[in-house]
Amino acid sequence: MADFSTRLRELRKERALRQKDLADAFGTAQTTIANYENKARFPDEPMLGKFAEYFDVSLDFLLGRSNARLGIQDSVLRKEAPPETLLPPSSTAARYLDLVRQGGVEEATELIEGLCRGTLEIRRTYLEVLEPALKEVGRLWAHGEISVGEEHMISQATERIMSRVFPLDGAPRGASGKMSCCVLAVSSEQHLIGPRMVSDFLRLDGWSVQFLGGNLGIRHLLEVLAARPVNLLAVSVTSSANITEAADLIATIREKDFLRATHIMVGGQAFQTRSDLWAEVGADGTGRDAESAVITADKLVRRSLPLR
């Protein structure tokens, strides 16, 4: 059975890439790729996920644990090619993206802050400006028109801007916050804007929300949930390579007696190409975007709450 270093070398050569080409695509040094292939170094979990996504293979295949290139995520990304449509040049989303790409983060921040003057405006800005802009970033990356480094720069800038217009420590802006939710991305996932949007939308709808971001192991998540029980756990997965991790996390949650009353919702790009994938990984429901996620969350929790 092959190992990671062998798989990486084979996959690179299949695409006729030099070590330098692969290093440039990931914003790292050529020596790092060489060390991976020579078994002198081994990547961390986030980097493994990026390799799996880049080469469109499962983690099991990448690590040499299986000869099947794809696992549960077999049918996910292959069923939906990246959209070909571009943002309308005159749209606010296109203007925002152009400002960030050109380094005008302050101007982009002023643009978004000017739009977000109330609850309705925040919702519309997220859905009509930030979300389309980030989908365009994903399309550009899929077509090799922007580097991993630029994609990260845009994402980080957007996260900072979202924190300016909607601080994480702010109080819920709606009902009484009686319903509670914990929002996170699986630990191998690097894309946090989607779950952050869901977190903000839930808070706008009056939920009490714990936003945990990413890079959190299951043991630490269980500690959080034991200390502060919630009605709903929302799990985000962008890369199809991380579907199996989400299924494992949900299976672990289901085994805990103290979490039997906690509903589980999943979302993210990885769940948008198969309508039944959320059920296959063991979740109670899903949402295609932040707005539909709030609707699903409300349905899941309200139907189980005692009547007052």
C-alpha positions as CSV (number, residue, x, y, z in Angstrom):
1,M,0.0,0.0,0.0
2,A,1.3,3.5,-0.9
3,D,1.9,6.2,1.7
4,F,1.3,9.9,1.7
5,S,4.7,10.9,0.1
6,T,4.2,8.4,-2.7
7,R,0.6,9.5,-3.4
8,L,1.6,13.2,-3.4
9,R,4.4,12.6,-5.9
10,E,2.1,10.5,-8.1
11,L,-0.7,13.0,-8.1
12,R,1.7,15.9,-8.9
13,K,3.2,14.0,-11.8
14,E,-0.3,13.1,-13.1
15,R,-0.9,16.8,-13.6
16,A,2.5,17.4,-15.0
17,L,3.4,19.7,-12.2
18,R,6.8,20.5,-10.9
19,Q,7.4,20.8,-7.2
20,K,7.7,24.5,-7.7
21,D,4.3,24.6,-9.5
22,L,2.6,22.9,-6.6
23,A,4.4,25.1,-4.0
24,D,3.2,28.2,-5.9
25,A,-0.4,26.9,-5.9
26,F,-0.3,26.5,-2.1
27,G,1.7,29.6,-1.3
28,T,4.6,27.6,0.2
29,A,8.2,26.9,-0.6
30,Q,9.4,24.3,-3.1
31,T,11.5,22.7,-0.3
32,T,8.4,22.1,1.7
33,I,6.9,20.0,-1.1
34,A,10.2,18.2,-1.6
35,N,10.3,17.4,2.1
36,Y,6.8,16.0,2.0
37,E,7.7,13.8,-1.0
38,N,11.0,12.7,0.7
39,K,9.2,11.8,4.0
40,A,11.3,14.5,5.8
41,R,8.1,16.3,6.8
42,F,4.4,15.5,7.2
43,P,1.7,18.1,6.7
44,D,-0.8,19.1,9.4
45,E,-4.5,18.4,9.0
46,P,-5.5,21.6,7.3
47,M,-2.8,21.1,4.7
48,L,-3.8,17.5,4.1
49,G,-7.4,18.8,3.5
50,K,-6.1,21.3,1.0
51,F,-4.1,18.6,-0.9
52,A,-7.2,16.4,-1.0
53,E,-9.4,19.2,-2.3
54,Y,-6.8,20.3,-4.8
55,F,-6.3,16.8,-6.3
56,D,-10.0,15.9,-5.8
57,V,-9.3,12.7,-3.9
58,S,-10.3,11.4,-0.5
59,L,-8.1,11.7,2.6
60,D,-7.9,7.9,2.8
61,F,-6.5,7.8,-0.8
62,L,-4.1,10.6,-0.1
63,L,-2.8,8.9,3.0
64,G,-2.5,5.5,1.3
65,R,-5.1,3.9,3.4
66,S,-7.3,3.1,0.4
67,N,-6.9,2.6,-3.4
68,A,-10.3,4.2,-4.0
69,R,-9.8,7.8,-4.9
70,L,-13.0,9.0,-3.3
71,G,-15.1,8.0,-0.3
72,I,-18.5,9.4,0.9
73,Q,-17.6,12.5,-1.0
74,D,-17.4,10.6,-4.3
75,S,-20.5,12.2,-5.7
76,V,-20.2,15.6,-4.2
77,L,-17.9,17.9,-6.2
78,R,-18.1,15.9,-9.4
79,K,-21.8,16.5,-9.7
80,E,-21.6,20.2,-9.9
81,A,-19.0,22.1,-11.9
82,P,-18.0,25.5,-10.7
83,P,-20.4,28.1,-12.1
84,E,-19.3,29.9,-15.3
85,T,-21.2,33.1,-14.8
86,L,-19.2,36.2,-13.6
87,L,-20.4,38.9,-11.3
88,P,-22.1,41.7,-13.1
89,P,-19.3,44.3,-13.4
90,S,-21.7,47.1,-12.1
91,S,-22.8,45.1,-9.1
92,T,-21.9,46.1,-5.5
93,A,-20.5,42.6,-5.0
94,A,-18.1,43.1,-7.9
95,R,-17.1,46.5,-6.6
96,Y,-16.4,45.0,-3.2
97,L,-14.3,42.1,-4.5
98,D,-12.3,44.5,-6.8
99,L,-11.5,46.8,-3.8
100,V,-10.3,43.9,-1.7
101,R,-8.2,42.3,-4.4
102,Q,-6.6,45.7,-5.1
103,G,-5.7,46.1,-1.4
104,G,-8.3,48.7,-0.7
105,V,-9.6,46.9,2.5
106,E,-10.4,50.2,4.2
107,E,-12.5,51.3,1.3
108,A,-14.2,47.9,1.2
109,T,-14.9,48.2,4.9
110,E,-16.4,51.6,4.5
111,L,-18.6,50.2,1.6
112,I,-19.9,47.4,3.7
113,E,-20.4,49.5,6.9
114,G,-22.3,52.0,4.8
115,L,-24.7,49.3,3.7
116,C,-25.2,47.6,7.1
117,R,-27.2,50.3,8.9
118,G,-29.7,47.9,10.5
119,T,-30.8,44.3,10.9
120,L,-32.4,44.1,7.4
121,E,-29.5,45.8,5.8
122,I,-27.0,43.4,7.4
123,R,-29.0,40.4,6.0
124,R,-29.2,41.9,2.5
125,T,-25.5,42.9,2.5
126,Y,-24.5,39.4,3.5
127,L,-26.7,37.7,0.9
128,E,-26.4,40.2,-2.0
129,V,-22.8,41.4,-1.6
130,L,-20.5,39.2,0.5
131,E,-21.9,35.8,-0.5
132,P,-21.9,36.4,-4.3
133,A,-18.4,37.9,-4.0
134,L,-17.1,34.9,-2.1
135,K,-18.7,32.5,-4.6
136,E,-16.9,34.3,-7.4
137,V,-13.7,33.9,-5.4
138,G,-14.3,30.1,-5.3
139,R,-15.0,30.1,-9.1
140,L,-11.8,32.0,-9.8
141,W,-9.8,29.6,-7.6
142,A,-11.3,26.5,-9.2
143,H,-10.3,27.9,-12.6
144,G,-6.8,28.7,-11.4
145,E,-7.3,32.5,-11.9
146,I,-6.3,33.3,-8.4
147,S,-3.7,31.8,-6.0
148,V,-4.4,30.1,-2.7
149,G,-2.6,33.1,-1.1
150,E,-5.0,35.6,-2.7
151,E,-8.0,33.5,-1.8
152,H,-6.8,33.5,1.8
153,M,-6.2,37.3,1.8
154,I,-9.8,37.9,0.5
155,S,-11.3,35.6,3.1
156,Q,-9.3,37.1,6.0
157,A,-10.3,40.6,4.9
158,T,-14.0,39.6,4.7
159,E,-13.9,38.1,8.1
160,R,-12.4,41.2,9.6
161,I,-15.0,43.4,7.9
162,M,-17.8,41.1,9.2
163,S,-16.4,41.5,12.7
164,R,-16.5,45.3,12.3
165,V,-20.2,45.4,11.3
166,F,-21.3,42.6,13.6
167,P,-19.0,42.0,16.6
168,L,-19.1,38.4,18.0
169,D,-19.6,39.6,21.5
170,G,-22.8,41.6,20.6
171,A,-26.2,40.7,22.1
172,P,-28.9,38.9,20.1
173,R,-30.9,41.4,18.1
174,G,-34.3,39.9,18.0
175,A,-36.3,37.8,20.3
176,S,-35.3,36.7,23.8
177,G,-32.5,34.4,22.8
178,K,-34.1,31.4,24.5
179,M,-33.0,29.1,21.7
180,S,-29.3,28.3,21.8
181,C,-26.9,27.1,19.2
182,C,-23.2,26.2,18.8
183,V,-21.7,26.9,15.4
184,L,-18.4,25.6,14.1
185,A,-16.6,24.1,11.1
186,V,-15.0,20.7,11.2
187,S,-11.5,20.8,12.5
188,S,-9.8,20.2,9.1
189,E,-11.9,23.0,7.5
190,Q,-10.2,26.4,6.8
191,H,-13.3,28.2,5.4
192,L,-15.1,30.0,8.3
193,I,-17.0,32.7,6.6
194,G,-20.0,30.5,5.9
195,P,-20.5,29.4,9.5
196,R,-19.8,32.9,10.7
197,M,-22.7,34.2,8.5
198,V,-25.0,31.5,9.9
199,S,-23.9,32.5,13.4
200,D,-24.7,36.2,12.7
201,F,-28.1,35.4,11.1
202,L,-29.1,33.2,14.1
203,R,-28.1,36.0,16.5
204,L,-30.2,38.5,14.3
205,D,-33.1,36.1,14.8
206,G,-32.7,36.2,18.6
207,W,-30.7,33.0,19.2
208,S,-28.0,32.7,21.9
209,V,-25.0,31.6,19.8
210,Q,-21.6,30.2,20.6
211,F,-19.4,30.6,17.5
212,L,-16.4,28.3,17.8
213,G,-14.8,28.8,14.4
214,G,-12.6,25.9,13.3
215,N,-9.6,23.8,14.4
216,L,-11.4,22.4,17.4
217,G,-11.0,18.8,18.2
218,I,-14.0,16.6,19.2
219,R,-12.8,16.3,22.8
220,H,-12.7,20.1,23.3
221,L,-16.1,20.4,21.5
222,L,-17.6,18.0,24.0
223,E,-16.1,20.0,26.9
224,V,-17.8,23.1,25.5
225,L,-21.2,21.3,25.1
226,A,-21.0,19.8,28.5
227,A,-20.3,23.2,30.1
228,R,-23.0,25.0,28.1
229,P,-25.6,22.7,26.6
230,V,-27.3,24.0,23.4
231,N,-30.5,23.1,21.5
232,L,-28.7,23.0,18.2
233,L,-25.2,22.2,16.9
234,A,-24.5,23.6,13.4
235,V,-21.5,22.1,11.5
236,S,-20.1,23.6,8.4
237,V,-18.1,21.7,5.7
238,T,-16.8,23.4,2.5
239,S,-14.5,20.8,1.1
240,S,-15.9,17.4,0.1
241,A,-12.6,15.9,1.5
242,N,-13.9,16.7,5.0
243,I,-17.4,15.0,4.7
244,T,-16.1,11.9,6.4
245,E,-14.9,14.0,9.3
246,A,-18.3,15.6,9.7
247,A,-19.9,12.1,9.7
248,D,-17.5,10.9,12.4
249,L,-18.1,14.0,14.5
250,I,-21.9,13.5,14.3
251,A,-21.6,9.8,15.2
252,T,-19.6,10.7,18.3
253,I,-22.1,13.3,19.3
254,R,-24.9,10.8,19.0
255,E,-23.2,8.4,21.4
256,K,-23.3,10.9,24.3
257,D,-26.3,10.6,26.5
258,F,-26.1,14.2,27.6
259,L,-26.5,15.4,24.0
260,R,-29.5,13.4,23.1
261,A,-31.7,16.5,23.0
262,T,-29.3,18.4,20.8
263,H,-30.3,18.7,17.2
264,I,-27.6,18.7,14.5
265,M,-27.7,20.8,11.4
266,V,-25.0,20.7,8.6
267,G,-24.3,23.1,5.8
268,G,-21.6,24.4,3.5
269,Q,-20.6,23.9,-0.1
270,A,-20.0,20.2,0.4
271,F,-23.7,19.6,1.0
272,Q,-25.0,21.5,-1.9
273,T,-24.6,19.0,-4.7
274,R,-26.6,16.1,-3.2
275,S,-29.9,16.7,-1.6
276,D,-29.7,13.7,0.7
277,L,-26.1,14.0,1.8
278,W,-27.0,15.7,5.1
279,A,-29.1,12.7,6.1
280,E,-26.3,10.3,5.1
281,V,-23.9,11.8,7.5
282,G,-26.4,11.6,10.3
283,A,-27.7,15.2,10.6
284,D,-31.2,16.3,11.4
285,G,-31.4,18.9,8.7
286,T,-29.4,21.3,6.4
287,G,-29.5,24.8,5.0
288,R,-28.2,25.9,1.6
289,D,-27.3,29.4,2.9
290,A,-27.4,31.5,6.0
291,E,-31.0,32.4,5.5
292,S,-32.3,28.9,4.9
293,A,-30.1,27.6,7.8
294,V,-32.1,29.9,10.2
295,I,-35.4,28.5,8.9
296,T,-34.2,24.9,9.3
297,A,-32.8,25.6,12.8
298,D,-36.0,27.2,13.9
299,K,-38.1,24.2,12.7
300,L,-35.8,21.7,14.3
301,V,-35.7,23.3,17.7
302,R,-39.2,24.9,18.0
303,R,-41.0,21.6,17.4
304,S,-39.1,20.1,20.3
305,L,-39.6,22.9,22.8
306,P,-42.3,22.6,25.4
307,L,-45.4,24.8,24.8
308,R,-45.6,27.8,27.1
